[in-house]
Amino acid sequence: MISGISHLIRLSRAGYVFAREGVFALVDTRPLPMPARTAIALARLIERRSSRNGESRLGAALTRLGPTYVKLGQFLATRPDVVGTAIARDLEALQDKMPAFDQKEAEAVVAAALERPLSDVYASFGPSMAAASIAQVHKAEIEKNGERTPVAVKIIRPGIERRFRADLDAFYFAARRAEAMSPEAQRLRFVEVVNTLDRSVRLEMDFRLEAAALSEMAENTKDDPDFRVPGVDWDRTAREVLTMEWIDGTPLNNRAVLEAKGYDLPALGRTVIQSFLRHALRDGFFHADMHPGNLFVDTSGKLVAVDFGIMGRLGPKERRFLAEILFGFITRDYMRVAQVHFDAGYVPRHHSVEAFAQAIRAIGEPIHNRTAEDISMAKLLTLLFEVTGIFEMRTRPELILLQKTMVVVEGVARSFDPRLDMWKTADPVVREWIARNLGPIGKIEDAVAGAGKLGNFAAQVPSLLLRTGTLLDQIDDITRNGLVLAPETVEAIGRAEARRSRATAAALWAIVALLTAMTWMLLR
């Protein structure tokens, strides 16, 4: 009861901010039921007259509500299936810039996390260089063999986990109520959306996991001639603190400096695209937040990525899917693209492969009649996912994250070269993967892997037979005697149902009272 009221208070504050910033003007009320249309009309009565036009209103509201909502906006940018493509792209521009917390607080967090006085860990420790929703970064120095080396120290915000937990609990509350009342909310799986955000934030708040991602990416790219990541200082890394190599480089969002230093900007754009595709296809592990602020060019001319809080993974099936659809569009083999979707199980079998190929042809053919600068691979993937929606293709979170990252990296590349030919840029990476994995060598490796899996299965057969026999005995016992619940279980179920009924009734009355109060304040 108390937690339900606290969730309502938090959500009401968010609703008020959304109303004041004009966010509800973005909502198409035509398909909504009359009570929802009435509520939105009332909310728009308190809209700021100075609210800006367009989707930037949502970004302003999320920024005003604080770190959790900024992170929510960034996360929803990866879910165009939920918020729509237009809003998702606008949320991409949401800046993760927050006021820095106090220097003494930062130093206290580091000392507590590393369990040593700050002076024993770093030779010097400077002020904050950048602050985001979850953490901020300081420049420090470490001393080794009499020499000082600069490092970047990422520190979690004090109290941020508690704040995120409270806000996420409120999101769960709203998602469950929405799914209980709306079939559309059930289809979009609001609770699962919040659950995914919850897992993502938990991972981002443990800097040991980010350090592990950095380490894995470093191993994957150690032989890449034009890409690298910062090294991790594991001795000065803990759950709340991450110490890594300081990058002396130029961020990709500073075009003027890049030009002044004489960098080949079109070549840099091609490197961004090819690096991303190489990581996704070759490694199945890619940086999923490659906006220009997270990409640098170091003094040797290499592309350097930072901020590994959001990472994407693709299994062998997803990598083959990506390579084959890109190769199919490059070669205009639409039947192949369609068949790959069916082979991967992404499209229900009751649909026709030929009809699906026809729909894909409607996407692919127009791009071959346009100049290179008019062809967008990201737009093509967006259209592809829209068409597959017609064919009842279920949402694949790993592919949506891939699509979102493709949109970002393509935008970065085109900012350096508006005439960039995406297909020629992607072609060598895709062909290399196809030749390596679908050619003779790849088939031999698949056969060896298949033989190994068959051997493992054969070794497990006796255990599987034993468990099957035990399960059949239990089913036979239930059939003869019925399924018996312990008295304690029956009593616990009764108590839980009673609590749920009381809590639901209280929450409904609280919502009615809140709406009544808001309506009275608006109309008086």
Contacts in CASP RR format, 6 or more apart in sequence:
PFRMAT RR
TARGET T0000
AUTHOR 0000-0000-0000
METHOD contacts of the structure
MODEL  1
MISGISHLIRLSRAGYVFAREGVFALVDTRPLPMPARTAIALARLIERRS
SRNGESRLGAALTRLGPTYVKLGQFLATRPDVVGTAIARDLEALQDKMPA
FDQKEAEAVVAAALERPLSDVYASFGPSMAAASIAQVHKAEIEKNGERTP
VAVKIIRPGIERRFRADLDAFYFAARRAEAMSPEAQRLRFVEVVNTLDRS
VRLEMDFRLEAAALSEMAENTKDDPDFRVPGVDWDRTAREVLTMEWIDGT
PLNNRAVLEAKGYDLPALGRTVIQSFLRHALRDGFFHADMHPGNLFVDTS
GKLVAVDFGIMGRLGPKERRFLAEILFGFITRDYMRVAQVHFDAGYVPRH
HSVEAFAQAIRAIGEPIHNRTAEDISMAKLLTLLFEVTGIFEMRTRPELI
LLQKTMVVVEGVARSFDPRLDMWKTADPVVREWIARNLGPIGKIEDAVAG
AGKLGNFAAQVPSLLLRTGTLLDQIDDITRNGLVLAPETVEAIGRAEARR
SRATAAALWAIVALLTAMTWMLLR
1 502 0 8 1.000
1 503 0 8 1.000
1 506 0 8 1.000
1 507 0 8 1.000
3 169 0 8 1.000
4 173 0 8 1.000
4 503 0 8 1.000
4 506 0 8 1.000
4 507 0 8 1.000
4 510 0 8 1.000
5 510 0 8 1.000
6 166 0 8 1.000
6 170 0 8 1.000
7 169 0 8 1.000
7 170 0 8 1.000
7 173 0 8 1.000
7 174 0 8 1.000
8 173 0 8 1.000
8 507 0 8 1.000
8 510 0 8 1.000
8 511 0 8 1.000
8 514 0 8 1.000
10 166 0 8 1.000
10 167 0 8 1.000
10 170 0 8 1.000
11 170 0 8 1.000
11 173 0 8 1.000
11 174 0 8 1.000
12 514 0 8 1.000
12 518 0 8 1.000
13 65 0 8 1.000
14 65 0 8 1.000
14 69 0 8 1.000
15 43 0 8 1.000
16 46 0 8 1.000
17 61 0 8 1.000
17 64 0 8 1.000
17 65 0 8 1.000
18 24 0 8 1.000
18 43 0 8 1.000
18 58 0 8 1.000
18 61 0 8 1.000
19 43 0 8 1.000
19 44 0 8 1.000
19 46 0 8 1.000
19 47 0 8 1.000
20 46 0 8 1.000
20 47 0 8 1.000
20 48 0 8 1.000
20 51 0 8 1.000
20 61 0 8 1.000
21 47 0 8 1.000
21 48 0 8 1.000
21 51 0 8 1.000
21 57 0 8 1.000
21 58 0 8 1.000
21 60 0 8 1.000
21 61 0 8 1.000
21 64 0 8 1.000
22 44 0 8 1.000
22 47 0 8 1.000
22 48 0 8 1.000
22 51 0 8 1.000
22 57 0 8 1.000
22 61 0 8 1.000
23 57 0 8 1.000
23 58 0 8 1.000
23 61 0 8 1.000
24 40 0 8 1.000
24 43 0 8 1.000
24 44 0 8 1.000
24 47 0 8 1.000
25 44 0 8 1.000
25 47 0 8 1.000
25 51 0 8 1.000
25 57 0 8 1.000
26 54 0 8 1.000
26 55 0 8 1.000
26 57 0 8 1.000
26 58 0 8 1.000
26 87 0 8 1.000
27 40 0 8 1.000
29 36 0 8 1.000
29 37 0 8 1.000
29 40 0 8 1.000
29 41 0 8 1.000
32 40 0 8 1.000
39 515 0 8 1.000
42 518 0 8 1.000
42 519 0 8 1.000
42 522 0 8 1.000
45 522 0 8 1.000
46 522 0 8 1.000
51 57 0 8 1.000
52 60 0 8 1.000
54 90 0 8 1.000
55 86 0 8 1.000
55 87 0 8 1.000
55 90 0 8 1.000
55 91 0 8 1.000
56 90 0 8 1.000
58 73 0 8 1.000
58 87 0 8 1.000
58 90 0 8 1.000
58 91 0 8 1.000
59 73 0 8 1.000
59 90 0 8 1.000
59 91 0 8 1.000
59 94 0 8 1.000
61 69 0 8 1.000
62 69 0 8 1.000
62 70 0 8 1.000
62 72 0 8 1.000
62 73 0 8 1.000
62 94 0 8 1.000
63 69 0 8 1.000
63 70 0 8 1.000
63 94 0 8 1.000
63 95 0 8 1.000
66 98 0 8 1.000
66 133 0 8 1.000
67 98 0 8 1.000
67 133 0 8 1.000
67 134 0 8 1.000
67 157 0 8 1.000
67 160 0 8 1.000
67 163 0 8 1.000
67 164 0 8 1.000
68 133 0 8 1.000
68 163 0 8 1.000
68 164 0 8 1.000
68 167 0 8 1.000
68 168 0 8 1.000
69 167 0 8 1.000
70 94 0 8 1.000
70 96 0 8 1.000
70 98 0 8 1.000
70 133 0 8 1.000
71 96 0 8 1.000
71 133 0 8 1.000
71 134 0 8 1.000
71 164 0 8 1.000
71 197 0 8 1.000
71 201 0 8 1.000
72 171 0 8 1.000
72 197 0 8 1.000
73 91 0 8 1.000
73 94 0 8 1.000
74 91 0 8 1.000
74 94 0 8 1.000
74 96 0 8 1.000
75 196 0 8 1.000
75 197 0 8 1.000
75 200 0 8 1.000
76 82 0 8 1.000
76 83 0 8 1.000
76 87 0 8 1.000
76 88 0 8 1.000
76 91 0 8 1.000
77 88 0 8 1.000
77 89 0 8 1.000
77 91 0 8 1.000
77 92 0 8 1.000
77 94 0 8 1.000
77 404 0 8 1.000
78 88 0 8 1.000
78 288 0 8 1.000
78 400 0 8 1.000
78 401 0 8 1.000
78 404 0 8 1.000
79 88 0 8 1.000
79 193 0 8 1.000
79 400 0 8 1.000
80 87 0 8 1.000
80 88 0 8 1.000
80 89 0 8 1.000
80 382 0 8 1.000
80 400 0 8 1.000
80 403 0 8 1.000
80 404 0 8 1.000
81 188 0 8 1.000
81 385 0 8 1.000
81 395 0 8 1.000
81 400 0 8 1.000
82 188 0 8 1.000
82 193 0 8 1.000
83 91 0 8 1.000
85 382 0 8 1.000
88 404 0 8 1.000
89 407 0 8 1.000
92 291 0 8 1.000
92 404 0 8 1.000
92 407 0 8 1.000
92 408 0 8 1.000
96 132 0 8 1.000
96 133 0 8 1.000
97 130 0 8 1.000
97 131 0 8 1.000
97 132 0 8 1.000
98 131 0 8 1.000
98 132 0 8 1.000
98 133 0 8 1.000
98 136 0 8 1.000
99 131 0 8 1.000
100 127 0 8 1.000
100 128 0 8 1.000
100 131 0 8 1.000
100 136 0 8 1.000
101 128 0 8 1.000
101 131 0 8 1.000
101 136 0 8 1.000
101 157 0 8 1.000
101 158 0 8 1.000
103 126 0 8 1.000
103 127 0 8 1.000
103 128 0 8 1.000
105 158 0 8 1.000
106 128 0 8 1.000
106 136 0 8 1.000
106 138 0 8 1.000
106 155 0 8 1.000
107 118 0 8 1.000
107 125 0 8 1.000
109 155 0 8 1.000
109 156 0 8 1.000
109 158 0 8 1.000
109 240 0 8 1.000
109 241 0 8 1.000
110 118 0 8 1.000
110 121 0 8 1.000
110 125 0 8 1.000
110 153 0 8 1.000
110 155 0 8 1.000
110 241 0 8 1.000
111 117 0 8 1.000
111 118 0 8 1.000
111 121 0 8 1.000
112 240 0 8 1.000
113 238 0 8 1.000
113 239 0 8 1.000
113 240 0 8 1.000
113 241 0 8 1.000
114 121 0 8 1.000
114 236 0 8 1.000
114 238 0 8 1.000
114 241 0 8 1.000
118 125 0 8 1.000
121 142 0 8 1.000
121 236 0 8 1.000
122 140 0 8 1.000
122 141 0 8 1.000
122 142 0 8 1.000
122 151 0 8 1.000
122 153 0 8 1.000
122 236 0 8 1.000
123 140 0 8 1.000
123 141 0 8 1.000
123 142 0 8 1.000
123 143 0 8 1.000
123 148 0 8 1.000
124 140 0 8 1.000
124 141 0 8 1.000
124 148 0 8 1.000
125 138 0 8 1.000
125 140 0 8 1.000
125 141 0 8 1.000
125 153 0 8 1.000
126 138 0 8 1.000
126 139 0 8 1.000
126 140 0 8 1.000
127 138 0 8 1.000
128 136 0 8 1.000
128 137 0 8 1.000
128 138 0 8 1.000
129 136 0 8 1.000
129 137 0 8 1.000
129 138 0 8 1.000
129 139 0 8 1.000
129 152 0 8 1.000
130 136 0 8 1.000
130 137 0 8 1.000
131 137 0 8 1.000
133 157 0 8 1.000
133 160 0 8 1.000
134 156 0 8 1.000
134 157 0 8 1.000
134 160 0 8 1.000
134 201 0 8 1.000
134 204 0 8 1.000
134 205 0 8 1.000
135 154 0 8 1.000
135 155 0 8 1.000
135 156 0 8 1.000
135 157 0 8 1.000
135 207 0 8 1.000
136 154 0 8 1.000
136 155 0 8 1.000
136 157 0 8 1.000
137 152 0 8 1.000
137 153 0 8 1.000
137 154 0 8 1.000
137 155 0 8 1.000
138 152 0 8 1.000
138 153 0 8 1.000
138 155 0 8 1.000
139 150 0 8 1.000
139 151 0 8 1.000
139 152 0 8 1.000
139 153 0 8 1.000
139 246 0 8 1.000
140 150 0 8 1.000
140 151 0 8 1.000
140 152 0 8 1.000
140 153 0 8 1.000
140 243 0 8 1.000
141 148 0 8 1.000
141 149 0 8 1.000
141 150 0 8 1.000
141 151 0 8 1.000
142 148 0 8 1.000
142 149 0 8 1.000
142 151 0 8 1.000
142 233 0 8 1.000
142 236 0 8 1.000
142 243 0 8 1.000
143 149 0 8 1.000
149 246 0 8 1.000
150 246 0 8 1.000
150 248 0 8 1.000
151 233 0 8 1.000
151 236 0 8 1.000
151 243 0 8 1.000
151 244 0 8 1.000
151 245 0 8 1.000
151 246 0 8 1.000
152 230 0 8 1.000
152 243 0 8 1.000
152 244 0 8 1.000
152 245 0 8 1.000
152 246 0 8 1.000
152 247 0 8 1.000
153 236 0 8 1.000
153 241 0 8 1.000
153 242 0 8 1.000
153 243 0 8 1.000
154 207 0 8 1.000
154 210 0 8 1.000
154 241 0 8 1.000
154 242 0 8 1.000
154 243 0 8 1.000
154 244 0 8 1.000
155 240 0 8 1.000
155 241 0 8 1.000
156 205 0 8 1.000
156 207 0 8 1.000
156 240 0 8 1.000
156 241 0 8 1.000
160 205 0 8 1.000
161 205 0 8 1.000
164 201 0 8 1.000
164 205 0 8 1.000
168 194 0 8 1.000
168 197 0 8 1.000
168 198 0 8 1.000
168 201 0 8 1.000
171 194 0 8 1.000
171 197 0 8 1.000
172 191 0 8 1.000
172 194 0 8 1.000
172 198 0 8 1.000
174 190 0 8 1.000
175 185 0 8 1.000
175 190 0 8 1.000
175 191 0 8 1.000
175 193 0 8 1.000
175 194 0 8 1.000
176 191 0 8 1.000
177 507 0 8 1.000
178 185 0 8 1.000
178 190 0 8 1.000
179 185 0 8 1.000
179 186 0 8 1.000
179 189 0 8 1.000
179 190 0 8 1.000
179 191 0 8 1.000
189 395 0 8 1.000
196 397 0 8 1.000
200 310 0 8 1.000
203 209 0 8 1.000
203 309 0 8 1.000
204 210 0 8 1.000
204 309 0 8 1.000
204 310 0 8 1.000
206 239 0 8 1.000
207 237 0 8 1.000
207 238 0 8 1.000
207 239 0 8 1.000
207 240 0 8 1.000
207 241 0 8 1.000
207 242 0 8 1.000
208 237 0 8 1.000
208 238 0 8 1.000
208 239 0 8 1.000
208 242 0 8 1.000
210 242 0 8 1.000
210 308 0 8 1.000
210 309 0 8 1.000
211 232 0 8 1.000
211 234 0 8 1.000
211 237 0 8 1.000
211 242 0 8 1.000
211 244 0 8 1.000
213 308 0 8 1.000
213 309 0 8 1.000
213 311 0 8 1.000
214 229 0 8 1.000
214 230 0 8 1.000
214 231 0 8 1.000
214 232 0 8 1.000
214 244 0 8 1.000
214 308 0 8 1.000
215 231 0 8 1.000
215 232 0 8 1.000
216 285 0 8 1.000
217 229 0 8 1.000
217 279 0 8 1.000
217 285 0 8 1.000
217 287 0 8 1.000
217 305 0 8 1.000
217 308 0 8 1.000
218 228 0 8 1.000
218 229 0 8 1.000
218 231 0 8 1.000
218 232 0 8 1.000
220 279 0 8 1.000
220 282 0 8 1.000
220 283 0 8 1.000
220 285 0 8 1.000
221 227 0 8 1.000
221 228 0 8 1.000
221 229 0 8 1.000
221 279 0 8 1.000
224 275 0 8 1.000
224 278 0 8 1.000
226 271 0 8 1.000
226 275 0 8 1.000
226 301 0 8 1.000
226 302 0 8 1.000
226 303 0 8 1.000
227 271 0 8 1.000
227 275 0 8 1.000
227 302 0 8 1.000
227 303 0 8 1.000
227 304 0 8 1.000
227 305 0 8 1.000
228 298 0 8 1.000
228 302 0 8 1.000
228 303 0 8 1.000
228 304 0 8 1.000
229 304 0 8 1.000
229 305 0 8 1.000
229 306 0 8 1.000
229 308 0 8 1.000
230 244 0 8 1.000
230 245 0 8 1.000
230 246 0 8 1.000
230 247 0 8 1.000
230 304 0 8 1.000
230 306 0 8 1.000
231 244 0 8 1.000
231 245 0 8 1.000
232 242 0 8 1.000
232 243 0 8 1.000
232 244 0 8 1.000
232 245 0 8 1.000
233 243 0 8 1.000
233 244 0 8 1.000
233 245 0 8 1.000
236 243 0 8 1.000
237 243 0 8 1.000
247 296 0 8 1.000
247 298 0 8 1.000
247 304 0 8 1.000
247 306 0 8 1.000
248 298 0 8 1.000
248 299 0 8 1.000
249 296 0 8 1.000
249 297 0 8 1.000
249 298 0 8 1.000
249 299 0 8 1.000
249 304 0 8 1.000
250 257 0 8 1.000
250 258 0 8 1.000
250 261 0 8 1.000
250 263 0 8 1.000
250 296 0 8 1.000
250 297 0 8 1.000
251 292 0 8 1.000
251 293 0 8 1.000
251 295 0 8 1.000
251 296 0 8 1.000
252 258 0 8 1.000
252 268 0 8 1.000
252 272 0 8 1.000
252 292 0 8 1.000
252 293 0 8 1.000
252 295 0 8 1.000
252 296 0 8 1.000
252 297 0 8 1.000
252 412 0 8 1.000
253 291 0 8 1.000
253 292 0 8 1.000
253 293 0 8 1.000
255 265 0 8 1.000
255 415 0 8 1.000
255 416 0 8 1.000
258 265 0 8 1.000
258 268 0 8 1.000
258 297 0 8 1.000
259 265 0 8 1.000
263 297 0 8 1.000
263 301 0 8 1.000
265 416 0 8 1.000
265 417 0 8 1.000
266 416 0 8 1.000
266 417 0 8 1.000
266 420 0 8 1.000
268 297 0 8 1.000
268 303 0 8 1.000
268 416 0 8 1.000
269 412 0 8 1.000
269 413 0 8 1.000
269 416 0 8 1.000
269 417 0 8 1.000
269 420 0 8 1.000
270 413 0 8 1.000
270 417 0 8 1.000
270 420 0 8 1.000
270 425 0 8 1.000
271 303 0 8 1.000
272 290 0 8 1.000
272 295 0 8 1.000
272 303 0 8 1.000
272 409 0 8 1.000
272 412 0 8 1.000
272 413 0 8 1.000
273 409 0 8 1.000
273 410 0 8 1.000
273 413 0 8 1.000
273 420 0 8 1.000
273 422 0 8 1.000
273 425 0 8 1.000
273 426 0 8 1.000
274 425 0 8 1.000
274 426 0 8 1.000
274 428 0 8 1.000
274 429 0 8 1.000
275 303 0 8 1.000
276 286 0 8 1.000
276 287 0 8 1.000
276 290 0 8 1.000
276 405 0 8 1.000
276 406 0 8 1.000
276 409 0 8 1.000
277 426 0 8 1.000
277 429 0 8 1.000
277 430 0 8 1.000
278 429 0 8 1.000
279 285 0 8 1.000
279 286 0 8 1.000
279 287 0 8 1.000
280 286 0 8 1.000
280 314 0 8 1.000
280 319 0 8 1.000
280 322 0 8 1.000
280 402 0 8 1.000
280 405 0 8 1.000
281 319 0 8 1.000
281 322 0 8 1.000
281 323 0 8 1.000
281 429 0 8 1.000
281 430 0 8 1.000
281 433 0 8 1.000
282 433 0 8 1.000
284 312 0 8 1.000
284 313 0 8 1.000
284 314 0 8 1.000
284 315 0 8 1.000
284 318 0 8 1.000
284 319 0 8 1.000
285 311 0 8 1.000
285 312 0 8 1.000
285 313 0 8 1.000
285 314 0 8 1.000
286 311 0 8 1.000
286 312 0 8 1.000
286 313 0 8 1.000
286 314 0 8 1.000
286 402 0 8 1.000
286 405 0 8 1.000
287 294 0 8 1.000
287 305 0 8 1.000
287 308 0 8 1.000
287 310 0 8 1.000
287 311 0 8 1.000
287 312 0 8 1.000
287 405 0 8 1.000
288 310 0 8 1.000
288 311 0 8 1.000
288 312 0 8 1.000
288 401 0 8 1.000
288 404 0 8 1.000
288 405 0 8 1.000
289 307 0 8 1.000
289 309 0 8 1.000
289 310 0 8 1.000
289 405 0 8 1.000
289 408 0 8 1.000
290 305 0 8 1.000
290 405 0 8 1.000
290 408 0 8 1.000
290 409 0 8 1.000
290 412 0 8 1.000
291 408 0 8 1.000
291 412 0 8 1.000
292 412 0 8 1.000
292 415 0 8 1.000
294 305 0 8 1.000
294 306 0 8 1.000
294 307 0 8 1.000
295 303 0 8 1.000
295 304 0 8 1.000
295 305 0 8 1.000
295 306 0 8 1.000
295 412 0 8 1.000
296 303 0 8 1.000
296 304 0 8 1.000
296 305 0 8 1.000
296 306 0 8 1.000
297 303 0 8 1.000
297 304 0 8 1.000
298 304 0 8 1.000
312 398 0 8 1.000
312 401 0 8 1.000
312 402 0 8 1.000
312 405 0 8 1.000
313 398 0 8 1.000
314 322 0 8 1.000
314 398 0 8 1.000
314 402 0 8 1.000
315 398 0 8 1.000
317 344 0 8 1.000
318 344 0 8 1.000
318 396 0 8 1.000
318 398 0 8 1.000
318 399 0 8 1.000
318 402 0 8 1.000
319 433 0 8 1.000
319 437 0 8 1.000
320 340 0 8 1.000
320 344 0 8 1.000
320 437 0 8 1.000
320 438 0 8 1.000
321 340 0 8 1.000
321 341 0 8 1.000
321 344 0 8 1.000
321 346 0 8 1.000
321 399 0 8 1.000
322 402 0 8 1.000
323 430 0 8 1.000
323 433 0 8 1.000
323 434 0 8 1.000
323 437 0 8 1.000
323 438 0 8 1.000
324 336 0 8 1.000
324 337 0 8 1.000
324 340 0 8 1.000
324 434 0 8 1.000
325 337 0 8 1.000
325 340 0 8 1.000
325 341 0 8 1.000
325 384 0 8 1.000
326 377 0 8 1.000
326 426 0 8 1.000
326 430 0 8 1.000
327 333 0 8 1.000
327 336 0 8 1.000
327 430 0 8 1.000
327 431 0 8 1.000
327 434 0 8 1.000
328 334 0 8 1.000
328 336 0 8 1.000
328 337 0 8 1.000
329 337 0 8 1.000
329 364 0 8 1.000
329 367 0 8 1.000
329 380 0 8 1.000
329 423 0 8 1.000
330 423 0 8 1.000
330 426 0 8 1.000
330 427 0 8 1.000
330 430 0 8 1.000
332 364 0 8 1.000
332 365 0 8 1.000
332 368 0 8 1.000
334 357 0 8 1.000
334 358 0 8 1.000
334 360 0 8 1.000
334 361 0 8 1.000
334 364 0 8 1.000
335 353 0 8 1.000
335 354 0 8 1.000
335 357 0 8 1.000
337 357 0 8 1.000
337 360 0 8 1.000
338 353 0 8 1.000
338 354 0 8 1.000
338 356 0 8 1.000
338 357 0 8 1.000
338 360 0 8 1.000
339 353 0 8 1.000
339 357 0 8 1.000
341 347 0 8 1.000
341 356 0 8 1.000
341 388 0 8 1.000
341 393 0 8 1.000
342 349 0 8 1.000
342 353 0 8 1.000
342 356 0 8 1.000
346 388 0 8 1.000
346 393 0 8 1.000
346 394 0 8 1.000
346 396 0 8 1.000
347 356 0 8 1.000
347 388 0 8 1.000
347 391 0 8 1.000
347 392 0 8 1.000
347 393 0 8 1.000
348 391 0 8 1.000
348 392 0 8 1.000
351 391 0 8 1.000
351 392 0 8 1.000
356 391 0 8 1.000
359 387 0 8 1.000
359 390 0 8 1.000
359 391 0 8 1.000
360 384 0 8 1.000
360 387 0 8 1.000
362 387 0 8 1.000
363 380 0 8 1.000
363 383 0 8 1.000
363 384 0 8 1.000
363 387 0 8 1.000
364 380 0 8 1.000
367 374 0 8 1.000
367 375 0 8 1.000
367 380 0 8 1.000
371 419 0 8 1.000
372 419 0 8 1.000
372 420 0 8 1.000
372 421 0 8 1.000
372 422 0 8 1.000
372 423 0 8 1.000
372 424 0 8 1.000
373 414 0 8 1.000
373 418 0 8 1.000
373 419 0 8 1.000
373 420 0 8 1.000
373 421 0 8 1.000
375 421 0 8 1.000
375 422 0 8 1.000
375 423 0 8 1.000
376 410 0 8 1.000
376 422 0 8 1.000
377 406 0 8 1.000
377 410 0 8 1.000
377 422 0 8 1.000
377 423 0 8 1.000
377 426 0 8 1.000
378 403 0 8 1.000
378 406 0 8 1.000
378 407 0 8 1.000
378 410 0 8 1.000
378 411 0 8 1.000
381 403 0 8 1.000
381 406 0 8 1.000
382 403 0 8 1.000
382 407 0 8 1.000
385 393 0 8 1.000
385 399 0 8 1.000
385 400 0 8 1.000
385 403 0 8 1.000
410 422 0 8 1.000
413 420 0 8 1.000
413 422 0 8 1.000
413 425 0 8 1.000
414 420 0 8 1.000
436 442 0 8 1.000
END
